[in-house]
Amino acid sequence: MRFINSLSTDAGFNLAAEEYLLKQGTEDVFMLWQSAPSIIIGKHQRMEAEVNLTAAGEKQIPVFRRFSGGGAVYHDLGNINLTFIETTRLARFETYLEKTITMLSAAGVAATGDERLGIYVSGRKVSGSAQCVHRNRAMYHCTLLYDTDLKLLNTLLAVAPSEENIRLHPSVRSVRSEVTNLKEYFYPAIPTDRFRNWIFRYFAETSVSEGFNKAEQTVIEELRGNKYNALDEESYRRSTRPR
């Protein structure tokens, strides 16, 4: 099994790395990663239905489309992302949810999951997830809100499209929930990077991360350039065309 603690904070690179590891890899993978401020929408979502584009433009927050389903999420360096990939005949995504909840319990945080594979603490959401299957490979990835700018998150993901727009342009809509940061439940609170490193050691049982070799780096960078650039009006239209 590969344990990767990605050094890149480029959302496009990390999304491309996930797709590469799922579709071209053969080993089971655990990858931990973070992104600079960015918005990630699901494969079947419409950008204008999920994102406050005015606020995103003013704050210069890029929008990316991932290749898995699920809802829109906001990333920043207070958010930690976990990716599990395995070769399997039958994907049991609840297993990854349970692993993440067990990890939080080991950190001293009592969390629960729901039928959408979200994670909650004291009734407020701290994690959303999405899933994808490619042939005999399954991927589950989730966010962990640790010390995220929740005010900005709520501003960027606050949009209410008209009923006519919804009727004319149906898409998968995000299910909004009240959110909170995990940091509020740590006594004393620890820095985000320290919690991230603890998570990696918890799953990998080592602090040593396996990186990408030069050949992999080249393939991922090419995929990132071809598919995972930030969405503007034209690239957004291209990303919604059937493939």
N, C-alpha and C positions, 0 to 999 in steps of 0.2 A: 504494500500500500504506500502511496506517495503522500507525504505531508508537506504542503506548500504554504509558506507564510509570505504572501506576495508583497514585494517592496514597492510596487507601483500604486500610486493613488489616482491614476487615470482610469476613470470608469470604463471608457471604451476598451482599453487594454484588458482590464480584468474580465469584462463581459466576453471579449474575444477569447481569452484564455479558458474560460469556462466551456465555451463551445468547442474549442480545440480539444480539451481534455475529455469531453463527453463523446465527441464524434470520431476523433482520431486516436484517442488513447485506448489502452487495453487494461491498465491497472486501476484498482480502486483508488479514490483520491479524497483527501480532505484538504480544502484550501481556505485560508483565512485572508481577508482583504478589506481594505478601506478605500473610499473614494473622496477626492476633493468635492466641495459642494456641487451637487448635480441631482437631476431628477431622472428616474428610470421608470419607463412605462412598459406595460406588458405587451406581448406580441400582438394581441387582438384589440388593443385600446386605441382610441383617438386622442391625439395630443391636446386638442382644444377642448375636449370634454373632461380632461383630467388635470390640466395644468393652468394655473393663472399665468398666462403668457405675458401679460403686462408686467406683473411683479418679477417674473423670471428674467425678462429683458432688462428691467431696471437694475436688478441685482447681478446681471450677467451670469445667470445659472444655466448651464447647458442641459439639454434634454436628450436622453438616449433611449433607444428601444432595445429591450432584451429579446432573446429568442424563446423564452418560456412564457407561460401565461401569467395569470395573476394581476394584481392591481398596481397602481402607481405608488412609488416610494421616493422619499427624499434621502439622499446620502450626504453626510459630511464627515469630518474627521472625528466626530463624537459618536459615529455609528460604526458598528463592526459587522461584517458580513461573513457568513459561514456557508461553505459549499461542500456537499457530500455527493460523490459520484461512485457508482458501483456497477459491475456487470452482474445481471440478475435475470432470471426467467420471469419473476413476478415482483414488481416494484411495490414495496410496502412503505409508503412515505411516512406513515405514523411512527415508524421506527426512528427516523431522524428527528422528528418532533420530540419523541421521548428521550432521545439522547441529549438533546439540547436542554430540555427541562431538567434532566438529571444533572447535567453540568451546572446549571444555575443553582440547583439544590446544594451541590458540593461547594458552591461559592457563598452559600448562606442565604439564598433568595428563594422563597417559596413561590413557584409559578405554576400556572395551569394552562392547558391547551384547549382549543375548541375544534369544531368540525371542519373549519377552514384551515386548520393547522396554524392558527395564530397562537401567540403566547401572551398571557396576561399576568400581571401582578397587582393584587388588590383591585381587580376589576378593570384595570386600565392596560391597554395594549403596549407591549414592549418589543414585539416581533411579528413581522409578517413573512410569509413564505410563498414560493412558487415552485412548480415541479415541471419536469420534462422527461420524456422517454425517447430515446433514439435507438431503434433496433433492440439489442439486448442490454442497453446501457440506460441507467436511470440517474437523474440528477435532482437533488433537493437543495435549494438555497434559501437562506433566510437572513433578515436583518436583525440586529440587536441594537435598540436605542439605548445607548449608555449615557452619553453627555451631549446629545444632539440639540441644536437650536430649534426647540419645539415651536417657538413663535414664528420663525421663518418657515418651518415645515408646514404649519397650519395655513400660513399665508399663500405659499406656493401651490398647495394642493387644494385650495378652496376655490371651486369654480362650480357654477350652477348653469349648465347649458339650457337653452329654451326647450320646451316640449316639442316644438316643431323640429329643432335641430336633432333631438334624440330620435324622433320618428323618421326623419329623412336619412339619418346616418347612424343606424344602430351599431353598438359596439359593446364590449365588455366593460362595465363600470366598476370602479373601485367601491368597496364597502368601507365607509369611514367609521373610525372608532376613536374614542378618547385615548390619547397616548400619554405615556410618561417615560422618564428616563430611569434606567436601572441604577444609576449612580445614587439616586435618592434612597436606595435600600441598602447601601453599603455604609457600615459604621466601623471605623471612619471611612469616608470616601477615598478611593484611590484613583490615580490618573488613568485616562483611557488606555494609554499604551501599556501600562502595567497590567490592566485587566485583559487586554488583547493577548499579551505574552502568556498570561496565566491560562487563558483558553487554549492557546496552541499547545502548551505543555500538558494540559489536561487530556487532550485528544491524542497527541503524538507521543506522549510520555518522554519527550525530549525537547530541548530548546533549539535543536538544529533543524533548520528548514532545508528541504530540497528545492533548488531553484529550477529555472528553465535553461536547458542547454542552448547553444547558439542556433542550432537548426530549429528548435521549437520557438525560440524568440523570433526568428525570421518569419516563420509561418504565422505566428500570433499577430505580429506587427502588420503583416500583409492582410490578414483577416480584419484586423482593427481598421485599417485604412479603407478597405473595400466595403465594410458593413457597419462598423461601429463608430462612425463620426457623429458628432452632435447633430441633432435634427434641426434643419432650417425648413422653410416652407417647401422647397423643392425636394430635399432628401426625405422629408416626411411623406410627401406624396408617393415617392418611389418605395418607401418602406411599407406602404399599405397595399401595394399591388400584389396580386396572387403570385406565389412562387412554386 
